[in-house]
Amino acid sequence: GTAPIITRADLATPLVRFWLEENDLISVAPGNPVDIVFEALPDYTFAGQIVRVDPALVTVDGTPAVQAWASVGLTSHPVNLLSGMTAEVEIIAGEAKGALLVPVQALRELAPGQYAVFVVKPDGELELRPVTVGLKDFANAEILSGLELGEVVSTGTVETE
């Protein structure tokens, strides 16, 4: 076999290739915004967006994954990027401004997609209250209805009699 002598890279509009677990595919599509941090440039966060999600699974280190590509916006940080740099890509699958958030530990799943929280009443008693959940990540859940700003929810284990 022969090895390439020259590799040409167009870094005027750089792209980052990354892989997703297949269960994350439902929340990812071209156009989703991303934040990109390069290992060699940890003080800079580059904004970008997903430009392509491949239609087939590949195996990465023995795990099924989906390959995707994101553009890198250089206007906020005009630095020189090199082909092959390592980056961490955070996908922004949804945003909510002024949202009422609770820790995900406060959610009790009553049925698939149906949730409740234990609200701590002024007398210290707990009330199980159904809530409608919007966006959710690993730490917080947006509450669309069923809870008011200022109400306290329990995030710990609740023992019942």
Residue frames as a rotation matrix with the C-alpha (Angstrom) as fourth column:
GLY 1
0.567 0.824 0.000 0.00
0.824 -0.567 0.000 0.00
0.000 0.000 -1.000 0.00
THR 2
-0.417 -0.646 0.639 0.92
0.595 -0.726 -0.345 3.60
0.687 0.237 0.687 -0.30
ALA 3
-0.076 0.321 -0.944 0.59
0.901 -0.384 -0.203 6.35
-0.428 -0.866 -0.260 2.26
PRO 4
0.803 0.385 0.456 -0.60
0.551 -0.771 -0.320 9.86
0.228 0.508 -0.831 1.45
ILE 5
-0.311 -0.945 0.101 2.19
0.871 -0.326 -0.366 12.38
0.379 -0.026 0.925 1.07
ILE 6
-0.963 0.056 0.264 0.04
-0.115 -0.970 -0.213 15.48
0.244 -0.236 0.941 1.60
THR 7
-0.257 0.932 -0.256 -3.22
0.966 0.242 -0.090 15.95
-0.022 -0.270 -0.963 3.45
ARG 8
-0.816 0.053 0.575 -5.08
0.117 -0.960 0.255 19.13
0.566 0.276 0.777 2.52
ALA 9
-0.292 0.730 -0.618 -7.47
0.945 0.122 -0.302 20.59
-0.145 -0.672 -0.726 5.09
ASP 10
-0.301 0.306 0.903 -9.77
0.304 -0.867 0.394 23.57
0.904 0.393 0.168 4.57
LEU 11
-0.449 0.055 -0.892 -9.74
0.893 0.030 -0.448 25.33
0.003 -0.998 -0.062 7.93
ALA 12
-0.909 0.220 0.354 -11.56
-0.134 -0.958 0.253 28.44
0.395 0.182 0.900 6.69
THR 13
0.114 0.952 0.283 -14.81
-0.903 -0.019 0.428 26.70
0.413 -0.305 0.858 7.68
PRO 14
-0.811 -0.581 -0.074 -13.68
-0.498 0.750 -0.436 23.98
0.308 -0.317 -0.897 10.08
LEU 15
0.396 0.882 -0.255 -15.82
-0.588 0.457 0.667 20.99
0.705 -0.114 0.700 10.99
VAL 16
-0.543 -0.454 0.706 -15.64
-0.829 0.424 -0.365 18.78
-0.134 -0.783 -0.607 14.06
ARG 17
-0.062 0.478 -0.876 -16.48
-0.359 0.808 0.467 15.09
0.931 0.343 0.121 13.71
PHE 18
-0.652 -0.093 0.752 -17.96
-0.756 0.154 -0.637 13.49
-0.056 -0.984 -0.170 16.81
TRP 19
-0.647 0.410 -0.642 -19.91
0.086 0.877 0.474 10.41
0.757 0.252 -0.603 17.83
LEU 20
-0.272 0.676 0.685 -23.16
-0.943 -0.328 -0.051 10.04
0.190 -0.660 0.727 19.75
GLU 21
-0.879 0.167 0.447 -24.62
-0.024 0.920 -0.391 7.08
-0.476 -0.355 -0.804 21.54
GLU 22
-0.812 0.561 0.158 -27.59
0.311 0.189 0.931 5.78
0.493 0.806 -0.328 19.58
ASN 23
-0.041 0.854 -0.518 -30.05
0.998 0.062 0.023 6.61
0.052 -0.516 -0.855 22.40
ASP 24
-0.319 -0.116 -0.941 -29.05
0.345 -0.939 -0.001 10.32
-0.883 -0.325 0.340 22.07
LEU 25
-0.876 -0.118 0.467 -30.03
0.479 -0.102 0.872 10.37
-0.056 0.988 0.146 18.40
ILE 26
0.015 0.992 0.124 -33.65
0.987 -0.034 0.156 11.35
0.159 0.121 -0.980 19.10
SER 27
0.665 0.263 -0.699 -32.61
0.511 -0.843 0.169 14.79
-0.545 -0.470 -0.695 20.39
VAL 28
-0.283 -0.866 -0.412 -30.05
0.057 -0.445 0.894 15.60
-0.957 0.230 0.176 17.68
ALA 29
0.569 0.441 0.694 -30.61
0.731 0.115 -0.673 17.05
-0.377 0.890 -0.256 14.22
PRO 30
-0.448 -0.676 0.586 -28.83
0.859 -0.508 0.071 19.29
0.250 0.534 0.808 11.72
GLY 31
0.047 0.407 0.912 -29.22
0.125 -0.908 0.399 22.87
0.991 0.096 -0.093 12.88
ASN 32
0.832 0.197 -0.519 -28.92
0.514 0.077 0.854 22.10
0.208 -0.977 -0.038 16.61
PRO 33
0.580 -0.669 0.464 -26.51
-0.587 -0.739 -0.331 24.57
0.565 -0.080 -0.821 18.23
VAL 34
0.660 -0.470 -0.586 -23.37
0.643 0.757 0.116 23.20
0.390 -0.453 0.802 19.87
ASP 35
0.776 -0.591 0.223 -20.63
-0.627 -0.682 0.375 24.49
-0.070 -0.431 -0.900 22.15
ILE 36
0.775 -0.583 -0.244 -17.16
0.366 0.728 -0.580 23.20
0.516 0.360 0.777 21.29
VAL 37
0.725 -0.644 0.244 -14.09
-0.623 -0.461 0.631 23.26
-0.294 -0.610 -0.736 23.55
PHE 38
0.603 -0.617 -0.506 -10.77
-0.164 0.525 -0.835 22.07
0.781 0.586 0.216 22.14
GLU 39
0.785 -0.332 -0.524 -8.46
0.616 0.517 0.595 20.23
0.074 -0.789 0.610 24.51
ALA 40
-0.238 -0.964 0.122 -5.55
0.953 -0.256 -0.164 22.49
0.189 0.077 0.979 23.50
LEU 41
-0.735 0.069 0.675 -7.68
0.001 -0.995 0.104 25.65
0.678 0.077 0.731 23.98
PRO 42
-0.451 0.601 -0.660 -9.61
0.841 0.533 -0.089 25.00
0.298 -0.595 -0.746 27.22
ASP 43
-0.631 0.179 -0.755 -10.29
0.384 -0.773 -0.504 28.70
-0.674 -0.608 0.420 27.88
TYR 44
-0.752 0.341 -0.563 -12.24
-0.632 -0.613 0.473 29.15
-0.184 0.712 0.677 24.63
THR 45
-0.299 0.741 0.601 -15.76
0.366 0.671 -0.645 27.94
-0.881 0.027 -0.472 23.88
PHE 46
-0.951 -0.045 -0.305 -16.66
-0.266 -0.377 0.887 28.02
-0.155 0.925 0.347 20.20
ALA 47
0.008 0.995 0.099 -20.27
-0.405 0.094 -0.909 28.22
-0.914 -0.033 0.404 19.07
GLY 48
-0.911 -0.226 -0.346 -21.30
-0.404 0.308 0.861 26.07
-0.088 0.924 -0.372 16.14
GLN 49
0.156 0.975 0.158 -24.10
-0.860 0.213 -0.465 23.95
-0.487 -0.064 0.871 14.82
ILE 50
-0.235 -0.146 0.961 -24.66
0.131 0.975 0.180 20.40
-0.963 0.168 -0.210 13.68
VAL 51
-0.229 0.092 -0.969 -24.40
-0.877 -0.452 0.164 20.21
-0.422 0.887 0.184 9.90
ARG 52
-0.042 0.199 -0.979 -24.71
-0.692 0.701 0.173 16.47
0.721 0.685 0.108 9.34
VAL 53
-0.046 0.055 0.997 -25.83
-0.778 0.625 -0.070 13.34
-0.627 -0.779 0.015 11.17
ASP 54
-0.779 -0.320 -0.539 -24.87
-0.608 0.593 0.528 10.15
0.151 0.739 -0.657 9.35
PRO 55
0.147 0.984 -0.104 -27.79
-0.944 0.171 0.282 7.81
0.295 0.057 0.954 8.61
ALA 56
0.569 0.018 -0.822 -26.07
-0.027 1.000 0.003 4.61
0.822 0.020 0.570 9.78
LEU 57
0.909 -0.270 0.317 -24.54
-0.321 0.030 0.947 3.30
-0.266 -0.962 -0.059 12.98
VAL 58
0.252 -0.895 -0.369 -20.81
-0.360 0.267 -0.894 2.68
0.898 0.358 -0.255 13.24
THR 59
0.832 -0.060 -0.551 -18.90
0.490 0.543 0.682 0.84
0.258 -0.838 0.481 15.95
VAL 60
0.256 -0.743 0.618 -16.52
-0.427 -0.661 -0.617 2.94
0.867 -0.106 -0.487 18.04
ASP 61
-0.660 -0.612 0.435 -14.45
-0.682 0.246 -0.689 1.01
0.315 -0.751 -0.580 20.61
GLY 62
-0.924 0.277 -0.263 -17.02
0.304 0.950 -0.066 -1.81
0.231 -0.140 -0.963 20.48
THR 63
-0.446 0.790 -0.420 -20.00
0.372 -0.263 -0.890 0.50
-0.814 -0.553 -0.177 21.08
PRO 64
-0.078 0.485 0.871 -22.67
0.989 -0.075 0.130 1.34
0.128 0.871 -0.474 18.48
ALA 65
-0.302 -0.088 -0.949 -22.52
0.389 -0.920 -0.039 5.06
-0.870 -0.381 0.312 17.72
VAL 66
0.682 0.499 0.534 -23.77
0.718 -0.320 -0.618 7.66
-0.138 0.806 -0.576 15.28
GLN 67
-0.472 -0.881 -0.016 -21.23
0.836 -0.454 0.307 9.87
-0.278 0.132 0.951 13.54
ALA 68
0.730 0.683 0.038 -22.08
0.669 -0.702 -0.243 13.57
-0.140 0.203 -0.969 13.27
TRP 69
-0.389 -0.819 0.422 -20.39
0.875 -0.472 -0.110 16.77
0.289 0.326 0.900 12.10
ALA 70
0.629 0.545 -0.555 -20.58
0.688 -0.723 0.070 20.30
-0.363 -0.426 -0.829 13.50
SER 71
0.380 -0.467 0.798 -19.36
0.451 -0.660 -0.601 23.61
0.807 0.589 -0.040 12.13
VAL 72
0.013 -0.463 -0.886 -17.00
0.970 -0.208 0.123 25.67
-0.242 -0.861 0.447 14.26
GLY 73
0.835 0.301 0.461 -17.62
0.406 -0.902 -0.147 29.41
0.372 0.310 -0.875 14.47
LEU 74
-0.054 -0.969 -0.240 -14.31
0.981 -0.008 -0.192 31.26
0.184 -0.246 0.952 14.62
THR 75
0.144 0.133 0.981 -15.66
0.297 -0.951 0.085 34.81
0.944 0.279 -0.176 14.86
SER 76
0.939 0.275 0.207 -15.69
-0.104 -0.347 0.932 34.87
0.328 -0.897 -0.298 18.68
HIS 77
0.551 -0.810 0.199 -12.13
-0.174 0.122 0.977 33.51
-0.816 -0.573 -0.073 19.03
PRO 78
0.878 -0.243 -0.412 -9.90
-0.424 0.000 -0.906 34.04
0.220 0.970 -0.103 15.99
VAL 79
0.170 -0.820 0.546 -7.31
-0.640 0.329 0.694 31.32
-0.749 -0.467 -0.469 16.68
ASN 80
-0.220 -0.330 -0.918 -5.50
-0.919 0.385 0.081 28.84
0.327 0.862 -0.388 14.48
LEU 81
0.526 0.417 0.741 -7.04
-0.599 0.800 -0.025 25.39
-0.604 -0.431 0.671 14.58
LEU 82
-0.573 -0.748 -0.334 -5.15
-0.801 0.425 0.422 22.35
-0.173 0.510 -0.843 13.39
SER 83
0.260 0.608 -0.750 -6.57
-0.709 0.647 0.279 19.32
0.655 0.459 0.600 11.65
GLY 84
-0.040 -0.222 -0.974 -6.88
0.250 0.942 -0.225 16.41
0.967 -0.253 0.018 14.09
MET 85
-0.760 -0.219 0.612 -7.34
-0.468 -0.470 -0.749 18.46
0.451 -0.855 0.255 17.28
THR 86
-0.607 0.531 -0.591 -9.36
0.692 0.719 -0.065 16.83
0.391 -0.449 -0.804 20.07
ALA 87
-0.732 0.436 0.524 -12.57
-0.465 -0.881 0.084 18.58
0.498 -0.182 0.848 21.12
GLU 88
-0.760 0.636 -0.132 -15.51
0.527 0.485 -0.698 18.16
-0.379 -0.600 -0.704 23.46
VAL 89
-0.794 0.561 0.235 -18.87
-0.098 -0.499 0.861 18.89
0.601 0.660 0.451 21.84
GLU 90
-0.754 0.641 -0.147 -21.91
0.272 0.101 -0.957 19.85
-0.598 -0.761 -0.251 23.92
ILE 91
-0.721 0.579 0.381 -25.15
0.448 -0.031 0.894 19.62
0.530 0.814 -0.237 21.97
ILE 92
-0.833 0.544 -0.101 -27.89
-0.292 -0.588 -0.754 22.09
-0.469 -0.599 0.649 22.88
ALA 93
-0.823 0.534 0.192 -31.00
0.547 0.658 0.517 20.05
0.150 0.531 -0.834 22.11
GLY 94
0.249 0.924 0.290 -33.37
0.686 -0.380 0.621 22.62
0.684 0.044 -0.728 23.61
GLU 95
-0.875 -0.483 0.022 -33.45
0.342 -0.652 -0.676 25.83
0.341 -0.584 0.736 25.60
ALA 96
0.305 0.949 -0.082 -35.97
0.771 -0.195 0.606 27.36
0.559 -0.248 -0.791 27.96
LYS 97
-0.696 -0.507 0.509 -35.67
0.171 -0.805 -0.568 30.90
0.698 -0.308 0.647 29.30
GLY 98
-0.500 0.477 0.723 -37.20
-0.807 -0.559 -0.190 31.82
0.314 -0.679 0.664 32.66
ALA 99
0.034 0.515 -0.857 -38.05
-0.183 0.846 0.501 28.18
0.982 0.140 0.123 33.34
LEU 100
0.451 0.154 0.879 -39.04
-0.893 0.091 0.442 26.72
-0.012 -0.984 0.179 36.69
LEU 101
-0.018 -0.588 -0.809 -36.45
-0.449 0.728 -0.518 24.00
0.893 0.354 -0.277 37.38
VAL 102
0.728 0.084 0.680 -36.25
-0.657 0.367 0.658 21.20
-0.195 -0.926 0.323 39.92
PRO 103
-0.457 -0.884 0.096 -33.42
-0.835 0.464 0.296 18.70
-0.307 0.056 -0.950 40.42
VAL 104
-0.147 0.404 -0.903 -34.11
-0.657 0.643 0.395 15.46
0.740 0.651 0.171 38.55
GLN 105
-0.891 -0.207 -0.404 -33.77
0.143 0.717 -0.682 13.66
0.431 -0.665 -0.609 41.91
ALA 106
-0.743 0.664 0.089 -37.05
-0.443 -0.387 -0.809 15.32
-0.502 -0.640 0.582 42.93
LEU 107
-0.185 0.706 -0.684 -39.00
-0.943 0.069 0.326 13.64
0.277 0.705 0.653 40.11
ARG 108
-0.515 0.168 0.841 -41.00
-0.264 0.902 -0.342 10.48
-0.816 -0.398 -0.420 40.82
GLU 109
-0.779 0.220 -0.587 -42.01
-0.580 0.105 0.808 8.61
0.240 0.970 0.046 37.67
LEU 110
-0.185 0.827 0.531 -45.62
-0.679 0.282 -0.677 7.46
-0.710 -0.486 0.509 38.03
ALA 111
0.609 0.280 0.742 -45.77
0.390 0.708 -0.588 5.92
-0.690 0.648 0.322 34.55
PRO 112
-0.313 -0.775 0.549 -43.70
0.903 -0.064 0.424 6.38
-0.294 0.628 0.720 31.39
GLY 113
-0.593 -0.031 0.804 -43.65
0.501 -0.797 0.338 10.14
0.630 0.604 0.488 30.75
GLN 114
0.503 0.783 0.365 -45.82
0.066 -0.456 0.887 10.94
0.862 -0.422 -0.281 33.81
TYR 115
-0.515 -0.815 -0.265 -44.15
0.460 -0.002 -0.888 12.53
0.723 -0.580 0.376 36.82
ALA 116
0.789 0.610 0.071 -44.89
0.262 -0.439 0.859 13.86
0.555 -0.660 -0.507 40.29
VAL 117
-0.426 -0.870 0.246 -42.88
0.013 -0.278 -0.960 15.61
0.904 -0.407 0.130 42.99
PHE 118
0.155 0.394 -0.906 -43.20
0.955 0.174 0.239 15.62
0.251 -0.903 -0.350 46.76
VAL 119
-0.014 -0.055 0.998 -43.98
0.023 -0.998 -0.055 19.21
1.000 0.022 0.015 47.78
VAL 120
-0.617 -0.226 -0.753 -43.03
0.750 0.120 -0.651 20.16
0.237 -0.967 0.096 51.35
LYS 121
0.343 0.838 0.424 -46.05
0.513 -0.545 0.663 21.95
0.787 -0.010 -0.617 52.81
PRO 122
0.035 -0.341 0.939 -45.64
-0.479 -0.831 -0.284 24.75
0.877 -0.440 -0.193 55.43
ASP 123
0.652 0.262 0.712 -46.47
-0.758 0.232 0.609 22.29
-0.006 -0.937 0.350 58.24
GLY 124
-0.331 -0.899 0.287 -43.69
-0.843 0.418 0.338 19.93
-0.424 -0.130 -0.896 57.06
GLU 125
0.254 0.499 0.829 -46.05
0.000 0.857 -0.516 17.37
-0.967 0.131 0.218 55.57
LEU 126
-0.832 -0.538 -0.139 -45.32
-0.186 0.035 0.982 16.03
-0.523 0.842 -0.129 52.10
GLU 127
0.354 0.933 -0.060 -47.84
-0.301 0.053 -0.952 16.18
-0.885 0.355 0.300 49.27
LEU 128
-0.558 -0.461 0.690 -47.35
0.475 0.504 0.721 14.06
-0.680 0.731 -0.062 46.15
ARG 129
0.295 0.651 -0.700 -48.27
-0.203 -0.673 -0.711 16.35
-0.934 0.352 -0.067 43.27
PRO 130
0.331 -0.135 0.934 -48.40
0.849 0.475 -0.232 15.47
-0.412 0.870 0.272 39.55
VAL 131
0.119 -0.359 -0.926 -46.32
-0.241 -0.915 0.324 17.80
-0.963 0.184 -0.195 37.36
THR 132
0.948 0.075 0.310 -45.84
0.288 0.221 -0.932 18.27
-0.139 0.972 0.187 33.64
VAL 133
0.175 -0.975 -0.139 -42.16
0.263 -0.090 0.961 18.05
-0.949 -0.204 0.240 32.70
GLY 134
0.908 0.019 -0.418 -40.65
-0.366 -0.447 -0.816 19.93
-0.203 0.894 -0.399 29.76
LEU 135
0.421 -0.846 -0.327 -36.96
-0.385 0.159 -0.909 19.85
0.821 0.509 -0.259 28.92
LYS 136
0.933 -0.168 0.318 -34.76
-0.229 0.404 0.886 17.64
-0.277 -0.899 0.339 31.07
ASP 137
0.275 -0.890 -0.364 -31.04
-0.572 0.153 -0.806 16.99
0.773 0.429 -0.467 31.33
PHE 138
-0.104 -0.386 -0.917 -28.87
0.393 0.830 -0.394 14.98
0.914 -0.401 0.066 33.70
ALA 139
-0.887 -0.361 -0.288 -29.27
0.403 -0.300 -0.864 17.53
0.226 -0.883 0.412 36.52
ASN 140
-0.736 0.604 -0.306 -32.51
-0.236 -0.652 -0.720 19.52
-0.635 -0.458 0.622 36.17
ALA 141
-0.545 0.670 0.504 -36.04
0.838 0.421 0.347 19.22
0.020 0.611 -0.791 34.82
GLU 142
-0.925 0.330 0.187 -38.23
-0.285 -0.930 0.230 22.05
0.250 0.160 0.955 33.58
ILE 143
-0.607 0.790 -0.086 -41.67
0.640 0.423 -0.641 22.08
-0.470 -0.444 -0.762 35.24
LEU 144
-0.838 0.341 0.425 -44.38
0.206 -0.525 0.826 23.33
0.505 0.780 0.370 32.89
SER 145
0.004 0.872 0.490 -47.31
-0.619 -0.383 0.686 22.93
0.785 -0.307 0.538 35.30
GLY 146
0.529 0.341 -0.778 -48.22
0.322 0.767 0.555 21.54
0.786 -0.544 0.296 38.71
LEU 147
0.095 -0.580 -0.809 -45.71
0.988 -0.044 0.148 23.53
-0.121 -0.813 0.569 40.78
GLU 148
0.911 0.228 0.343 -45.38
0.267 -0.961 -0.068 27.22
0.315 0.153 -0.937 41.64
LEU 149
-0.024 -0.934 0.357 -42.24
0.145 -0.357 -0.923 29.30
0.989 0.029 0.144 42.05
GLY 150
-0.267 -0.174 0.948 -41.17
-0.811 -0.491 -0.318 29.27
0.520 -0.854 -0.010 45.71
GLU 151
0.821 0.531 0.209 -42.64
-0.563 0.696 0.446 25.88
0.091 -0.484 0.870 46.59
VAL 152
-0.216 -0.917 0.336 -40.15
-0.953 0.273 0.132 23.49
-0.213 -0.292 -0.932 48.15
VAL 153
0.687 0.387 -0.615 -39.73
-0.552 0.828 -0.096 19.96
0.473 0.405 0.783 46.80
SER 154
0.543 -0.477 0.691 -38.13
-0.454 0.526 0.719 16.94
-0.707 -0.704 0.069 48.44
THR 155
0.353 -0.498 -0.792 -35.12
-0.851 0.180 -0.493 15.46
0.388 0.848 -0.361 46.66
GLY 156
-0.654 -0.656 0.376 -34.38
-0.756 0.572 -0.317 12.71
-0.007 -0.492 -0.871 49.16
THR 157
-0.771 0.361 -0.524 -35.87
0.236 0.927 0.292 9.37
0.591 0.102 -0.800 50.00
VAL 158
-0.368 0.750 0.550 -39.43
-0.880 -0.472 0.054 9.61
0.300 -0.464 0.833 51.24
GLU 159
-0.980 0.075 -0.186 -40.67
0.131 0.941 -0.311 6.87
0.152 -0.329 -0.932 53.54
THR 160
-0.276 0.951 0.138 -44.38
-0.748 -0.303 0.590 6.13
0.603 0.060 0.795 53.58
GLU 161
-0.668 0.120 0.734 -46.45
-0.574 0.545 -0.611 4.14
-0.473 -0.830 -0.296 56.03
